Amino acid sequence: MALTPMMQQYFEIKENYKDCILFFRLGDFYEMFFEDAEVASRELELVLTGRDCGLEDRAPMCGIPYHAANSYLVRLISKGYKVAICEQVEDPALAKGIVKRDVIKVVTPGTFNEGNFLHEDKNNFIMSIYTDKDKDLASISYVDISTGELYTTEFIMDYQKIIDEIYKVMPTEIILNENISSKIYEEIANLSTIYITKKHHDFFTEKASEIVLKQLSTKEFENTTMLYSITAILNYILDTQKTSLSNVNNAQVYSTEQYMAMDINSRRNLEITETIREKSKKGSLLWVLDKTVTSMGSRTMRKWVEQPLLSKQHIDLRLNAVEELKDNLKLSEELQSTLKKVYDIERISGKIAAKNVNARELLSLKNSIVNIPYIKEVLSNLSSPLFKNINNGLEDLNHISTLIGNAIQEEPSVTLKEGNLIKTGYDAEIDELRAAKINGKEWIANLEIKEREITGIRSLKVGFNKVFGYYIEISRANYALIPEGRYTRKQTLANAERFITEELKEMENKILGAEEKLVQLEYEAFVKIRDSIEKEIFKIKKSSKLIAEIDCILSLALVARENKYTKPSINEENIIEINEGRHPVVEKVIPKGTFISNNCLLNSKDYQLLLVTGPNMAGKSTYMRQVALISIMAQIGSFVPAKKANLCINDKIFTRIGASDDLAGGKSTFMVEMSEVSNILRYATQNSLVLLDEVGRGTSTYDGLSIAWSVIEYICSKSDLKCKTLFATHYHELTKLEDKMEGIKNFSVAVKEVNNNIVFLRKIIRGGADQSYGIEVAKLAGLPEEVIIRAKEILANLEASSKEDINGNSTREINNGKVENNRAKASKKAVHNEGVQLGLMDMEKDSFIKDISNIDIINLTPMEAINILYKLNKDSKSLL
């Protein structure tokens, strides 16, 4: 059996889009066939049917109405599918044979700009990564086609830097060279939220100079790897959108050295843009700072928070602008009131470039840009250099608002093929046709009155439908009253007859002809207006960027005023000096005025590493995080939650906070912890800020203590490291390091005991903690009283056996970094009677014996035997 002509056409098109679900237009539906239909029916919960296709078996098929496609596309794209939209590309009425069809667009996670898929406050980036092994260089480019933003950078090949950039940008889609390093590919593949597209080498390099020159009108990227990552982006846009986009008209080159570096652990632990648990904006630093009133401003604020500055000059420019607005409430309110009237003109310009803007969105553009003169007027009253630069660069775009105001109706149709787009008076031919249409409909209305008078039939009515056109309808009960020969029967209904007259038919032709031509002329006029505005798209984008920047500065000023933040001083002496600092998020979620402020001094000399001890839940982690967040805020250009702050510029911030397994990667909590510490020690510099919380707690006490000790030594003694460090620990033995190494200072969280209960004072004080209060914290957490009492008994026994050996010497002395373990000697003093509860050492020995008895010697492989022998040898030493 042979395929039907329609299915032959389907297979020819599908052959070029094997990685996509093909939406194949048939009449008013998009149909899917074979495997596509099975996938779509499952993912979209559609009924799977079949269709004769010329083969022995019917083709699996399902479909969706074309006018409801966006809601289905959102669901498919969100689940990681690509969809090719195949339309009829010729009028079926004019087609000879089967209607021509072709794919007009490929929708992917990074290119879908419709429906509820996009977030107003977040960019939707596609990223491309190009690596040159011969030159040892890497380039990253990323674009948001909805806004036209294109960024690109080049750097010496560094795996970690590539990963950090990915986590910073968090694109929805990444284009990779087929030859990309497997290490990079595997890391990206672990990010389930990112769609990966692999392309061959030529996709990045073939005709690269020609493609970039044509789209961006520049040769700036010649002889750089940026040329190839940009080329891949532009090729991908052309492949999916089937056209180049005029709003992607310049690439902003940046250096990774322009912004503070933060790896994924730091971004997650500090909750920069989202919380760890709920993954929500509320509770993050961004939530505190983002009080913007425009979508453009909200997206820009996110970028500012994700990319703190490293230039003192640029930081001070922002701080001075924020200060001026903070101190001028009247101008701030005027500016905010005007900005609230500005729509998302950045994304509207993207829709203009993509040719899918509608008339209502053009009105939103007009209603936005008419406010620019008022914004400029307010800015003229501000004297800070940044506001002056913005005001000079902001164009009023009056010619665009005038064009839209003169041409587009105040309440236009949503779709472009229904008419009702163009104002009367804009186009003479449109006016003439509109008059003919209106006059014709008036004639129709008068016809009904006239015919009722002539026939005497009061229920006679004139109606219209798309199948039969205009008609005169008379109920069956009034047939006898119809004058003979006056009407021609058109349609018979159950209780009525429909008729026409020659006069009515002529008027119908005039009205429908006028309507059809009017719709076409209005559409053509709209396209000309849209194309005219598209020529100004660079100016629109520039203005939208400047408005977004104003909105961000205004937001920071508002936050500073509301929360009583102070302007930080920025120094170049590598000093962090915070007087009465507060955690910006925590103080917002607890009763007002209850947050306990704390001081902090860090430098590269005598206060290089602060060793913070104290019980869990006392506030060590909050203190450490607030120092980092205050530093980040200052480098964003924000005022900070403190009475006074003198802050240096940190090139990087690293954190090792919290415990988590990586089960999928086969890594234990301790392995994850050590990997993170390793990354910090490798990449931190003298200008970095490092937060280390409970390093070594994932393993045995002595191993953990030894590792923590060694890490501190490495940080404080390595001449090319010596980074500013906050080190929280439960190992009180480490407090002795203050007297042994320069730059280490002991601090602790103040705790007060009241009636055998502890009260956390949340105050960081000089000196180390004398005990950990672990059992008291367990009591606060609600452990049963019986467990608490027994824990205190065990603790007393352990402390007794730990304090003295047979000769009365301490068993946990630290001498030059060595832990002296006399547990074996102390254990000889323990009494093992039947009536006495077992101690910790007894349980360890029982466990050791049980491990040996459970070994399956017969079925062991040689390698397993060696591993078990190694473990037994290690465990036995701890019991000596």
N, C-alpha and C positions, 0 to 999 in steps of 0.2 A: 504493500500500500504506500502511496505517496503523500507527503505532507500537503496540507491545504496551502494556498498562496499566502494567507495571513500568517500561518505558523512558520512558513519559510522565512517571511519577513522578520518574524519574532526571533528565530534562531540566528539570522544574520546579524541582527542588532545585539543580541545577547552575547554573541561570540566576542565582542569587543569590551564587554563589561562583566566578565566572569566573576569578579570579586564584589559585585553589587547585586542587590535585589532590584529587578527591573520592573518599574511601574509602567505598564504598557497601556497606552490610552486607547480605549474602545468606546466611542460615544461619550456618555457622561460618567464613565467609570475608568479607573486604573485597574487593569487586570494583572494578576501574577500567575505564572504557570510552572508546572513541574516542581523542582526543589524549592524555587523561590516561593511558590504557593504554600508548600508544606511549612516552610520557616515562618512566613507571614501569618498563616492561619494559627500557628502555635503562639507566636509572640504577640499578635494583635487580637487573639481570641475571635477569629473569623471562621465562618462555616466553610469547610473545604468541599468544593463540588468538583465536577469534571466537565470536559468539553471535547467533542470530536475534533481531532486534529489531523486526521488522515492516517494515523498509525493504528495498529491493532487495538491498543488500549487507549482509553480516554485520558486526556492530559489532566492531572490535578490542577485545579484552578480556584482562586478566590479573588475578590475585588473589593474596592472601596470607592465611594463617590468622589469625583475629582475635586468638588468644591469643599470637601472635608479632609483633603489630603494632609494638611499641615499637622493636625492633631495626631494622625497616624505616623507621620514622619518623626515627630518629636519622640514618640515611643520607640521607634526603631533605632533612631540615631542614639538615643540615651542608652540603648542596650548594645551599642558598638557596631551597628551595621552601616554600610554605605548603600545609598539608594540612587539609581539612575532613573531620571524622569524622562520617559519617552512620549512625545506628543505627536499629534497629527500636524504636519508642517505644510499642508495644502488644504484648500477648501474642499470638503467631500463632494459638494455639488459640482465642482469643476474637475474632479479627478477622473482620469481614464483608467479604469481597472482599479486595483487596490490603492487606497489612500497612502500617500507617502508619509512615513513616520521616521523620526530620528530623536536621539537623546539631546535634550536642550540644556540639561544641567545634571551634575552629579552632586548629591547632597551627602556631606560627611560631617563628623562632629565639629570640625574646625571651620566649615563653610556654611552651616545652616544658620540663617539669620531671621527666621520667621517664628511666629507663635510665641510660646512661653519658654523656648529653649534658652534664649539669651537672658543673662542676669543684668539688670540695669547698672549695678554697682561693680560689675566684674567684666574684664575683657575676655574675649574668646579667641585665644591665640593658636595659630598653627606654627610649629617650629621646624626648621630644617637644620641638620647637623652635618658638617663636612669636615673630614679629617685628612690631612696630608702627611703620610708617614715619612716621606722623603724629606720634607721641610720641617717636620716635627711641629706642625701648626694645626690648630683647630679653629673652625668658625661656626658661629651660631647666628641664625637669623630667625626672627619670628614676626608674624603679621596678624592683625585683627582686621579682616576684610570688612567688618561692619563699621569700623571707624577709620580705616585707611592707615592705621599706625604700623610702620615697619621699622624694626630695630635690628641692628647687626653689630657683631663684634668679632674680633680675632685675637687669639692668644696662643702662647706656647702650649703645646699639647699637654694637658693635665686631666687625667680621668676625673679626679675629685671636682675640679672646676666645672667640668661639663655637667656633672650630676648636680652640683650646687645651683647652676644656672637653670637647669630643668625644674628643680624644686622651687626656685624663686619665681619663675614665670608660670609654672604649672599649666602648660598648654593642654588643650583637649586632644591635640593630634600632633604627631611628630613624623617627619619624613626623614628616613635614614638611607644612607648609601648601603647597597648590598654587602659591601666590603667592611662595614663598620666593625669595630672591635666587639668580640663576643661578650666581653666583660661589660661594656656599655650597654649592649643590647639586652643582656639579662637583667641589668639593673632597671632599665626602662620597662621591660616586660613585666617586672614585678609590680609596676604601678598600674593596677587594673583600670584606673580611670582614664588612662591615656591610650588613644587609638594609634597604632603604629602602621605606617605605610613604608614599605621598602621599595626603593627605585634603583635602577641600574646606574652605573657611573656616568653614562652619557647624559642622563637626565639632569645632572648637576653641571656638566662641563661643556656639552655641545652648544656651539654658538652663544656661549655665555656673555661675551662682551656685547654682541649684537642685541641680545634680549634685554640686558640691563640698560643699555643706552636708549633703546626704543621706549622702555617703560619709565625710566627715571631721568632720562636726558642728562646723564653724567658718565664720565670716564673715571670717576674718583676711585673706583674699586679695582681698576686694572692692577695686575701683579699682586693681588691679595687673595687669600682663601675666601674672603667675604663675597667675592664675585660669584663663587660657586654655590654657597648656601643661599644667596639671594636668588640666583637663577633657578634653583630648585623650587623656591617659594613661588616665583612668577610662573614657572611652568605648571605648577600644581594648580594655581588659580585658573590658568587658561584651560587646563584639562577638565576641571570640575565646573567652572562657571561658563565655559565656552566663549569667553570674552575676557580681555584685559580690563581691569577696573581703574577708572580715572582717579579715584580717590587714593589709590596706592601710588603716589607720585613722588615720594622722596623717602630715603632711608636715613634714619637717625643713627649715626655711628656712636657707639659708646664703648668705654673701656671697663672691664671688670674692676679696674683699680679706682674707678670713680665712686664706687659705692661700698659700704661696709659689707663684708662677706659674712654670711651666716649659713651654716649647713642645715640640713633638714632637721637634725636633732634639736638645734638651737631654736629654729622657727617653731617647732612643735612644743618644746618644753616651755618656751617663753610665751606661747599662745599669742603670737604676733597678729595673725588675721583670723584665727579660729581656735576654739577650745579643744583640748585633747579628747575629752569624752564625747561631747555632743556634736563636735565638728560644726559648731554654730558661731556666728560672728559675735553674738552677745556673750560677754565675758572675756573678750580678747582686747588687745591694745587698740586695734582698729575700731572696735565698738566704742571705746572711750573718746577717740579723737575725731571720728567721722560724724560731724554734724552738718555736713554739706547739704545743700538744697537742690542741687542739680545732679542728674545721672552722670554727667561728664566729670563733675567735681568729685563724686563718690569714687569713680574708677581711678581718678588721679590720686586721691588720698590713699587708696590701696597701694598704688605704685610707690608713693612716698614712704609709706610704712614698710614696704618690702625692700626698699632701696635707700637706707639712710646715707647721707652725703659724707664725703671725706674731705671736701674743700671747705676750709674755714671761711673763705670769702663768701661762698654761696650759702653756707649755714647762717652767717651773720646777716646776709641780705634778707633771708626769710624771717629771722628773729626780729629784725628791725621793723619789717612790714607788719608782723603779728603784733608787735608792741604798739605801733601807731593805731591800729584798729582796736586793740584791747582798750586803749586809753580814750577812744572816741566812740562812745556808745551811740550817739546820734547818727554818725556816718555809717556805723556798722549796721544799724537797723535799716537805714535807707538802702544800703547796698543789698542786704539780705532780702528785703521786700521786693527789690527789682529782680534779683536773681531767681526768685521763686516763679517768675513769669517766663523763665527761659526753659524751653523743652530740650530734648536730647538732639541738638542740631548736628552733633558729630555723627550719630548713627543715621540721621535723616540724610546727611550728605552721602553716607555709604549706600543708602537705598537709591539715591539719585544716580550714583555711579553704576549700580547694579541694574538700573532701569526698572526697578520694582517699587518706586515711591508712588503713593496715591495723592489725590488732591487735598485730602484732609491733612496729610503730613506736610505738604507744601504750605498750607495755612499755618501749621505749627511753626514752621521755619520762619514765616513772615512775622508771626506774633512774638517770636523770640528775638529776631534781629532788630525789631523796632525799639527794643529796650537798650540796645547798645549805646545810643547817644546819652541816655540817662546814666548808664554805668560810667561812661567817660566823664560825665559832669561830676559825679561823686569822686572819681579818681583824681580829678584836677584839684581837689581840696586836700589831697594827701601828698606828703613831701618825701617819703622814703624812696630811695633809688629804685627798688623793685617795682613799686607802683607806678613810678614815672616811666620805666621801661615798658610795662604792660600797657599803659595808656597810649604811649607812642606807637605801639605795635597793633593796637586794636582798631580795626577799620569799621565804619558804621554800616556798610553794606546797604545803604538806603535804596540804591537802584534795584536791588533784588526784592526788597519788601514792597517797593512801589509796583514792580512788574506783577508780583503775585497778587497784590491788593487790587490792581486794575483788572486782572484776568480771571481769577478763580472765584467761584460763587462762595458765599458765606456758609452755606450748608450743602456742600457738594455730595455726590454719590460716593460710596465707599469704593466701588469698582470703577474701572475706567471705560467699560464697554456698555454703560447704561445711560450715557448722556448726563445732563445736569452737572456739568463741570465748569463751563465758561460763563462769565458774567455777560449780561446784555450790554451792548455798547462797545465790547472789545473787538468783535469781528462782524462786519456787515453781513456776510453770507450766512453766518450762524444766526444772526438776528432775523434775517428774512425767513429762513426755514422754521425758526422757532415761532414766528408770527403765523406762518401757514399752518403749523401744527396746532397752535392755540385757536386760531380762527376755525379750523376744521372741527375741533372738538366742541367749540361753541355751536357750530352748525349742527353737529350730531345731537347736542343737548336740546336745541330748538326743534329738531326734527321730531323728537319724542312728543313735545307739546303739540306740534302741528298735526301729527298723525292721530293723536287722541281726539283732537277737535273734529277732524274729518270723519273718523270712524265712530266716534262716540264710545270707544272702548277705553275705560278709565284705567284698566290694568295693563294696557299695552306699554311695553318698555323696549328701549333700544339698548342692546348689550354688545359685548365683544369677547371673543376668546381667540387664542393663538391659532387654533385649527381652522375655524370657519370665518374669522374676521368679524366685521360688524353685522348685526342682524336685528330684525324686529320680531319680538316674541309676543305671541297672543295665546292665552289659555284656551283649552279645548271648549270650555263653556261659552266662549265668545265667538266661535267660528261663524255663526250665522250672521254676525254683524260686520264681517269683512266684506268691503265693496268688491264686487266681481272684477277680476282682471287687474286689481291695484297692486298685488304683491306676487312675487315668485317664490314658491316653496323652496326652502334651503335645507331644513332638518326637522325630523319628527321626534318629539319627546313623548314620554308617557302621558303627560297632562297638558302638553302645549305643542305648538308648531312655531318654527322659526322661518322668517321670510326675509327677502332682500328686494330692493328696487334698483333700477339702473342708476338713478341719482345717488343712492347710498353707495353703490359699488364704485362709482367714479370718485366720490369723496373719500372712500376707504383707501383707494389707490394713492390719492394725493396725500392723505394723512400718514399712511404707513411709509410711503416713499420719502416724505419729509422727515419722519422720525428716524428711519434708517440712515438717511444721508446726514441728518443732524448729529446722530451718535458718532458717525465716522468723522465728521468735521470737528466735533468737539474733541475727540480723541487725538486727531492730528494736531490741533491747536495746542492741546496739553503737552504732547510730545515735544513740540517746538519750544514751549516754555521751559520744560524740564531740561532739554538740551542746552538752552541758553543759560540756565542756572548752573549746569554742569561745568561750563567754561569758567565759572567763578569758584570752583570747588576748593581750590588751594586757599583762597582767602577765607572761605567758610571754615575750613579745617583750622587755619591759623587762629581765627577769632574764637573758635570753640575751645582751643587749647588754653588761650589766655583767660577766657571766662572761667574755665575749670580751675586754673591756678588761683584766680581771685577767690573763688568759692572755698578752696582749701585753706588759704590764709585766713579768710573770714571764720572758717570752722575752728581753726587753731586758736584764734583770738577769743571766740566765744567760749571754748573749753577752758582756756586759761582764766577768763574772767569768772566763769561759774564755779570752777574748782579751786580758785585761789592759787594758781600756779605762779611760779616766779621765772623771770628771764635768766637763763644760765649764762655764765661767762665761758667762752671757749678758749682754752689755753693750748699751747704747743709744747708743754713741758711734761707731758705724759702723766698728768695728775688728775685723779678723780677725788673731788672734795665735796661731799654732800652734807649739808646741815639740815637736820630734821626732815629727812627724805621720807616719802610715803609711796606705797604701791598704788599705781594709778587705777588698777582694776579693783583690787580688794577693797579700797576705801569707798568705792562706788556701790558695793554690794553688801556692806555692813552698815549699821546705824550711823548716821552722820556724826562726825566728831569723835568716834570711838577708836579710830585707827591710831596705834602708837607709832610715832615717828622715830627714826633712827639716823644716826650720823654714819658716815663712811669716809675713810681716807685710804686711798691707794696711790702708790707711785712706783717708780722703778728703783727705789733705793731702800729706805728703812721700812716702808710699808708695802712691800711688793706682794706678799702673800698673807692674807688674813686667815688664820686657822680658827674656825668657828665651831665650838662644841656646845652641847646642850641636848636636852631630851627631845624626842619626837614630839611633834605638834606644838613645839614652843615658838616656832616662827623662823627657824633658820632658812628654810627654802624660800619663804616669802621675802626675807631680807635680801637674800642673794639675787632673786629675780628682780626685786625693785631697783637694785643698783644697775642691773643690765638694762631694764626698761627705761630708767631715767636717762641713761647714756644714749639709748636708741632715740628717745624722744628729742633730746637735744640735737642730735645729728639729723633728724628730720627737719628741724627748724622750729620745734615746738617749745613752749614754756614747759617747765617741769614741776612735779609735785614735791616741793621742798621749800624751806625757808630761804636757803641760799645754796647755789651750786656753781662750782668752778670745775669744768669738765674738759678733759682732753678728747681728741678724736681717736676713736678705736678703729683700727683697720678691719678687725674681725672680732666676732663674739662667738665663743664656744661654750656649750653647756654639756655636762654629764649629770643629768638629774633623773631620778625615777628608775624603776626596774621593769624590764619587759623581755619576754622571750621572742625569738624569731623562729617559731616552730617550722614554718615553711622552708626557711633557709637552713634548718638543722642546727640552730645556734641556741645555746642556753642563755639564761639571764646574764651569767658571769661572762660568757663569751661576747655577748652584745656589749656589755659594759667595757670590757677590755678593748674591743674594736673601736669604740667611741673614744676612749682615752688615748689609744694609739693614734687615731686621726688628729686629735688635739695636739699631742706632743710633736707630731710631724709638721703641722701646718701653722701653729700659733707663732707669733712674732713678739718682739718687745712692745709693740703697740697694740697688742690684742688684750681683750678682757676674757678671762676664763672662769667659769663656774663649775666646780667639782663637788658633787654631793655624795658622800658616803662611798668613796672609791674603795673597792675591795670587799664590800659587804656580801658579795655573791658567792664567796668561797669560805673556807675555814678561817677562824679568827686569826691564826698566826700567819697564814698565807696572805690574808687580806691586809693585815697590819703591815706586813713586809712590803707589799706592793704599794700601799698608800705612802709609806715612808719613802720608798724609792722614787715614787712619782714626785713628791715634794722636793726631794734632793735634786732631781733632774731639772725641775722648773726653776729652782732658785740658784743653781750652780752653772747651768748652761749659759755661756756668755751671749749666744745669739738667740736665746729664748727669754728668760727672765720676764715673762708676761705678768701683768697684773692679775692676781688670782684670789678668788674667794673659795676656800676649801672647808666644807662642812664635814664633820666626822664624829663618830662615836668612840673612836680609839683615843682615849685620854692620854695614852702613853705618848702620843705625837706632840702633846703640848711641851714636852721637854726640848723639842727642836728649836724653840725660840732662843734658847741659850746656846745652841750649837751652830746655828746658821744665821747669816745676816739676811735681813729683809722679811723675816717671819715674825708675826705678831699674833698673840693669842687673844681671842675674843670669845665670849659665851653669851647665851641667852639667860637673862636673870629669871630665877625661879624662887618662889616663896612658899615655905611649908606652913600650913595653918591647920592645926588639929589633925595631924597625920595625913593631910591632903595637900596636894601641890596646886599652886596658882601660877599660871604662866604670865609673866609681866611683859612679855614681848619686847623687852628692851635689850639691846646688844651692849654689853659692857666689856671693859678691858679685863683680861685674865681668862684662864680656862675653867671649864665646869668641873666640879669635884665628883659628880656622879651622873649616871644617865637617867635615872628615874623611870626606867622602862616599865617596872611593875606598876608604878603609879599611873602611868599613861594607859596601861592595860586595864586598870581599874576604872579609869575615866571612860574607856571604850565599852564598858559594860560586861567584862568577863565575870563569871560566877564568883562569889566570895570565897567558896571552897578552893577554887583554882588559884586565886590571889594569895590566900594564906599559905597553901602548899608551895607556891612559887617563892614566897619570902623565906620559907624554911630551906628550900634547895639553894637559894642564893646565899643564905648565911653559911651553909655547909661548904659551898664552892669557894666563897671568899675566905673561909677559915683555912681550907686546904691549899688555897692559892697563896695565902700570905706568908706561910712559913713552911719550910721543908724540915727535915730532921734536925738541921743545925740552926733553924730559926731564921733562915735567909729568905728574902723575897723571891718568888718563883716567876715574876713577870717583870724583871728588870730589863731595861733596854740599854745596852752598852755598844755604842758605835754602830747602831742599826741592827744588832743581833738580839733576838728574843731568847732568853734563857728559860727553857721549859723544864720545871721540876715536878710536873704533874705525877710522874711515876713514883717519885719519892713520897709525895704527899699522900698518894693513894694507899701506900702501905699502912698509913695510920688509920684508915677507915675500918670500922668494925662491921663484919658481915654475919650478923646473927639472923636467925629465921624471923624473929619478931621485929626486926628493923627494916624500914622501907629501903628499897634499892637506891643506890646513888647513881650518878651519871656514868661513872667509870664502869660499874657493874653492867649497866645496860649496853655500853659500847662493846664490852668483852663478849656478852651474849650475842650481840648482833654479828660480831666478827666470827664467832664459832658457827653461827647459823649460816653465814655466807659460805664458809668452807664446806659444811655438810650438804649444801644444796648444789654443789658443782657436779655436773653431769660429765664425768671423766671420759666415758666411753665415746660420746658423740662430739667431743671438743675437736675443733680444727686446730692445727699448730698455732695459727695467729691468735685465735681466741685464748688458747692456753697461755701464751706469752703475756697477753693483756691482763688476764686474771691473776697470773703470778705477780706481775708488776703491782697491781692494785693491792693484793694481799700483803706484799712486802711493805708497801707504803702505809697501809692501815695498821700493820703490826707495830711499826715504829712509834705511832702515836699512842700505843697502849703500854709502851715500856715504862 
